[in-house]
Amino acid sequence: MNCEESRQTLLNALAGSISAERQLPVENHLSTCEDCRGFAEVQRMLDVRLTAAVPLVSLSPRFRSSLREKCRHQAIPGWSESLPDIAHLIGCALAIVLLLLVMPQYSRTVLLAGSGFTAVTYFFQAVLRSSLERREA
């Protein structure tokens, strides 16, 4: 484990989001690296001081139920997730119609190529959306 990984893992541990199997390599690294050991001591000291200085905030049950009620009544548009799909298909359809008007002698080729292009770009759009949604989560 290098210093950067050790420091990041240590910060995650202080935040309470580290697994037990990641703790041992950090401790091994800290036993051999004086810089990281100093970093760990400073971070632990800061954590103790911040915990003592900042009181733990607890929300009342009334606040939580009020928030849930507000979220329940908030209008969520059902079409927003499908809007990129609709825009993509309409755009491709308009491009195909335009090409058919400009090049009527190649109508069969335009329809085949346009349909293929639409399918391929729709696939890439779906993959991109999926990867962005995973990245947000």
C-alpha positions as protocol buffer text, in pm:
chain_id: "A"
residue {
  index: 1
  type: MET
  ca { x: 0 y: 0 z: 0 }
}
residue {
  index: 2
  type: ASN
  ca { x: 144 y: 338 z: -96 }
}
residue {
  index: 3
  type: CYS
  ca { x: 116 y: 662 z: 102 }
}
residue {
  index: 4
  type: GLU
  ca { x: -176 y: 803 z: -101 }
}
residue {
  index: 5
  type: GLU
  ca { x: -382 y: 485 z: -63 }
}
residue {
  index: 6
  type: SER
  ca { x: -298 y: 467 z: 306 }
}
residue {
  index: 7
  type: ARG
  ca { x: -402 y: 826 z: 370 }
}
residue {
  index: 8
  type: GLN
  ca { x: -727 y: 788 z: 177 }
}
residue {
  index: 9
  type: THR
  ca { x: -810 y: 466 z: 360 }
}
residue {
  index: 10
  type: LEU
  ca { x: -731 y: 633 z: 693 }
}
residue {
  index: 11
  type: LEU
  ca { x: -966 y: 923 z: 611 }
}
residue {
  index: 12
  type: ASN
  ca { x: -1237 y: 674 z: 513 }
}
residue {
  index: 13
  type: ALA
  ca { x: -1184 y: 491 z: 841 }
}
residue {
  index: 14
  type: LEU
  ca { x: -1229 y: 813 z: 1037 }
}
residue {
  index: 15
  type: ALA
  ca { x: -1554 y: 871 z: 846 }
}
residue {
  index: 16
  type: GLY
  ca { x: -1665 y: 521 z: 942 }
}
residue {
  index: 17
  type: SER
  ca { x: -1673 y: 379 z: 590 }
}
residue {
  index: 18
  type: ILE
  ca { x: -1396 y: 118 z: 579 }
}
residue {
  index: 19
  type: SER
  ca { x: -1401 y: -259 z: 589 }
}
residue {
  index: 20
  type: ALA
  ca { x: -1194 y: -459 z: 836 }
}
residue {
  index: 21
  type: GLU
  ca { x: -974 y: -614 z: 564 }
}
residue {
  index: 22
  type: ARG
  ca { x: -862 y: -265 z: 454 }
}
residue {
  index: 23
  type: GLN
  ca { x: -763 y: -171 z: 811 }
}
residue {
  index: 24
  type: LEU
  ca { x: -474 y: -418 z: 843 }
}
residue {
  index: 25
  type: PRO
  ca { x: -275 y: -295 z: 537 }
}
residue {
  index: 26
  type: VAL
  ca { x: -310 y: 62 z: 664 }
}
residue {
  index: 27
  type: GLU
  ca { x: -179 y: -34 z: 1007 }
}
residue {
  index: 28
  type: ASN
  ca { x: 112 y: -220 z: 843 }
}
residue {
  index: 29
  type: HIS
  ca { x: 193 y: 86 z: 630 }
}
residue {
  index: 30
  type: LEU
  ca { x: 170 y: 318 z: 931 }
}
residue {
  index: 31
  type: SER
  ca { x: 416 y: 101 z: 1121 }
}
residue {
  index: 32
  type: THR
  ca { x: 679 y: 156 z: 849 }
}
residue {
  index: 33
  type: CYS
  ca { x: 604 y: 511 z: 724 }
}
residue {
  index: 34
  type: GLU
  ca { x: 677 y: 799 z: 959 }
}
residue {
  index: 35
  type: ASP
  ca { x: 508 y: 1060 z: 735 }
}
residue {
  index: 36
  type: CYS
  ca { x: 183 y: 867 z: 720 }
}
residue {
  index: 37
  type: ARG
  ca { x: 197 y: 794 z: 1092 }
}
residue {
  index: 38
  type: GLY
  ca { x: 223 y: 1169 z: 1156 }
}
residue {
  index: 39
  type: PHE
  ca { x: -63 y: 1230 z: 914 }
}
residue {
  index: 40
  type: ALA
  ca { x: -274 y: 970 z: 1098 }
}
residue {
  index: 41
  type: GLU
  ca { x: -200 y: 1128 z: 1436 }
}
residue {
  index: 42
  type: VAL
  ca { x: -297 y: 1475 z: 1312 }
}
residue {
  index: 43
  type: GLN
  ca { x: -618 y: 1343 z: 1153 }
}
residue {
  index: 44
  type: ARG
  ca { x: -717 y: 1151 z: 1465 }
}
residue {
  index: 45
  type: MET
  ca { x: -649 y: 1456 z: 1681 }
}
residue {
  index: 46
  type: LEU
  ca { x: -860 y: 1673 z: 1448 }
}
residue {
  index: 47
  type: ASP
  ca { x: -1137 y: 1414 z: 1458 }
}
residue {
  index: 48
  type: VAL
  ca { x: -1137 y: 1412 z: 1839 }
}
residue {
  index: 49
  type: ARG
  ca { x: -1135 y: 1793 z: 1859 }
}
residue {
  index: 50
  type: LEU
  ca { x: -1411 y: 1832 z: 1600 }
}
residue {
  index: 51
  type: THR
  ca { x: -1624 y: 1568 z: 1770 }
}
residue {
  index: 52
  type: ALA
  ca { x: -1586 y: 1753 z: 2099 }
}
residue {
  index: 53
  type: ALA
  ca { x: -1647 y: 2098 z: 1947 }
}
residue {
  index: 54
  type: VAL
  ca { x: -1944 y: 2020 z: 1724 }
}
residue {
  index: 55
  type: PRO
  ca { x: -2248 y: 1888 z: 1906 }
}
residue {
  index: 56
  type: LEU
  ca { x: -2431 y: 1591 z: 1760 }
}
residue {
  index: 57
  type: VAL
  ca { x: -2747 y: 1711 z: 1592 }
}
residue {
  index: 58
  type: SER
  ca { x: -3054 y: 1495 z: 1619 }
}
residue {
  index: 59
  type: LEU
  ca { x: -3366 y: 1566 z: 1424 }
}
residue {
  index: 60
  type: SER
  ca { x: -3705 y: 1539 z: 1584 }
}
residue {
  index: 61
  type: PRO
  ca { x: -3948 y: 1271 z: 1465 }
}
residue {
  index: 62
  type: ARG
  ca { x: -4185 y: 1552 z: 1367 }
}
residue {
  index: 63
  type: PHE
  ca { x: -3922 y: 1694 z: 1130 }
}
residue {
  index: 64
  type: ARG
  ca { x: -3868 y: 1357 z: 966 }
}
residue {
  index: 65
  type: SER
  ca { x: -4240 y: 1293 z: 917 }
}
residue {
  index: 66
  type: SER
  ca { x: -4288 y: 1646 z: 784 }
}
residue {
  index: 67
  type: LEU
  ca { x: -4006 y: 1596 z: 536 }
}
residue {
  index: 68
  type: ARG
  ca { x: -4148 y: 1261 z: 422 }
}
residue {
  index: 69
  type: GLU
  ca { x: -4488 y: 1423 z: 372 }
}
residue {
  index: 70
  type: LYS
  ca { x: -4340 y: 1706 z: 164 }
}
residue {
  index: 71
  type: CYS
  ca { x: -4148 y: 1459 z: -51 }
}
residue {
  index: 72
  type: ARG
  ca { x: -4462 y: 1252 z: -101 }
}
residue {
  index: 73
  type: HIS
  ca { x: -4661 y: 1554 z: -226 }
}
residue {
  index: 74
  type: GLN
  ca { x: -4388 y: 1686 z: -453 }
}
residue {
  index: 75
  type: ALA
  ca { x: -4482 y: 1641 z: -817 }
}
residue {
  index: 76
  type: ILE
  ca { x: -4241 y: 1424 z: -1012 }
}
residue {
  index: 77
  type: PRO
  ca { x: -4280 y: 1442 z: -1390 }
}
residue {
  index: 78
  type: GLY
  ca { x: -4308 y: 1095 z: -1538 }
}
residue {
  index: 79
  type: TRP
  ca { x: -4175 y: 1182 z: -1880 }
}
residue {
  index: 80
  type: SER
  ca { x: -3841 y: 1334 z: -1777 }
}
residue {
  index: 81
  type: GLU
  ca { x: -3652 y: 1004 z: -1791 }
}
residue {
  index: 82
  type: SER
  ca { x: -3783 y: 917 z: -2136 }
}
residue {
  index: 83
  type: LEU
  ca { x: -3727 y: 1264 z: -2283 }
}
residue {
  index: 84
  type: PRO
  ca { x: -3376 y: 1188 z: -2420 }
}
residue {
  index: 85
  type: ASP
  ca { x: -3512 y: 875 z: -2591 }
}
residue {
  index: 86
  type: ILE
  ca { x: -3800 y: 1065 z: -2748 }
}
residue {
  index: 87
  type: ALA
  ca { x: -3571 y: 1349 z: -2861 }
}
residue {
  index: 88
  type: HIS
  ca { x: -3326 y: 1101 z: -3013 }
}
residue {
  index: 89
  type: LEU
  ca { x: -3592 y: 912 z: -3207 }
}
residue {
  index: 90
  type: ILE
  ca { x: -3764 y: 1229 z: -3331 }
}
residue {
  index: 91
  type: GLY
  ca { x: -3429 y: 1376 z: -3439 }
}
residue {
  index: 92
  type: CYS
  ca { x: -3335 y: 1061 z: -3629 }
}
residue {
  index: 93
  type: ALA
  ca { x: -3680 y: 1039 z: -3790 }
}
residue {
  index: 94
  type: LEU
  ca { x: -3658 y: 1401 z: -3905 }
}
residue {
  index: 95
  type: ALA
  ca { x: -3310 y: 1341 z: -4048 }
}
residue {
  index: 96
  type: ILE
  ca { x: -3435 y: 1036 z: -4239 }
}
residue {
  index: 97
  type: VAL
  ca { x: -3734 y: 1229 z: -4378 }
}
residue {
  index: 98
  type: LEU
  ca { x: -3507 y: 1516 z: -4482 }
}
residue {
  index: 99
  type: LEU
  ca { x: -3268 y: 1277 z: -4659 }
}
residue {
  index: 100
  type: LEU
  ca { x: -3562 y: 1109 z: -4834 }
}
residue {
  index: 101
  type: LEU
  ca { x: -3675 y: 1450 z: -4962 }
}
residue {
  index: 102
  type: VAL
  ca { x: -3324 y: 1545 z: -5077 }
}
residue {
  index: 103
  type: MET
  ca { x: -3232 y: 1205 z: -5227 }
}
residue {
  index: 104
  type: PRO
  ca { x: -3552 y: 1025 z: -5329 }
}
residue {
  index: 105
  type: GLN
  ca { x: -3361 y: 804 z: -5573 }
}
residue {
  index: 106
  type: TYR
  ca { x: -3180 y: 637 z: -5279 }
}
residue {
  index: 107
  type: SER
  ca { x: -3488 y: 590 z: -5061 }
}
residue {
  index: 108
  type: ARG
  ca { x: -3418 y: 225 z: -4982 }
}
residue {
  index: 109
  type: THR
  ca { x: -3056 y: 297 z: -4886 }
}
residue {
  index: 110
  type: VAL
  ca { x: -3156 y: 603 z: -4683 }
}
residue {
  index: 111
  type: LEU
  ca { x: -3417 y: 404 z: -4489 }
}
residue {
  index: 112
  type: LEU
  ca { x: -3180 y: 115 z: -4418 }
}
residue {
  index: 113
  type: ALA
  ca { x: -2884 y: 337 z: -4325 }
}
residue {
  index: 114
  type: GLY
  ca { x: -3103 y: 573 z: -4121 }
}
residue {
  index: 115
  type: SER
  ca { x: -3263 y: 287 z: -3930 }
}
residue {
  index: 116
  type: GLY
  ca { x: -2924 y: 129 z: -3863 }
}
residue {
  index: 117
  type: PHE
  ca { x: -2776 y: 460 z: -3752 }
}
residue {
  index: 118
  type: THR
  ca { x: -3074 y: 520 z: -3523 }
}
residue {
  index: 119
  type: ALA
  ca { x: -3038 y: 177 z: -3362 }
}
residue {
  index: 120
  type: VAL
  ca { x: -2661 y: 207 z: -3312 }
}
residue {
  index: 121
  type: THR
  ca { x: -2675 y: 559 z: -3167 }
}
residue {
  index: 122
  type: TYR
  ca { x: -2967 y: 463 z: -2943 }
}
residue {
  index: 123
  type: PHE
  ca { x: -2758 y: 174 z: -2809 }
}
residue {
  index: 124
  type: PHE
  ca { x: -2466 y: 409 z: -2736 }
}
residue {
  index: 125
  type: GLN
  ca { x: -2702 y: 656 z: -2570 }
}
residue {
  index: 126
  type: ALA
  ca { x: -2840 y: 380 z: -2345 }
}
residue {
  index: 127
  type: VAL
  ca { x: -2489 y: 264 z: -2250 }
}
residue {
  index: 128
  type: LEU
  ca { x: -2378 y: 620 z: -2175 }
}
residue {
  index: 129
  type: ARG
  ca { x: -2687 y: 690 z: -1964 }
}
residue {
  index: 130
  type: SER
  ca { x: -2640 y: 366 z: -1772 }
}
residue {
  index: 131
  type: SER
  ca { x: -2275 y: 441 z: -1697 }
}
residue {
  index: 132
  type: LEU
  ca { x: -2358 y: 796 z: -1585 }
}
residue {
  index: 133
  type: GLU
  ca { x: -2635 y: 670 z: -1356 }
}
residue {
  index: 134
  type: ARG
  ca { x: -2397 y: 416 z: -1201 }
}
residue {
  index: 135
  type: ARG
  ca { x: -2138 y: 687 z: -1152 }
}
residue {
  index: 136
  type: GLU
  ca { x: -2390 y: 912 z: -973 }
}
residue {
  index: 137
  type: ALA
  ca { x: -2491 y: 635 z: -738 }
}
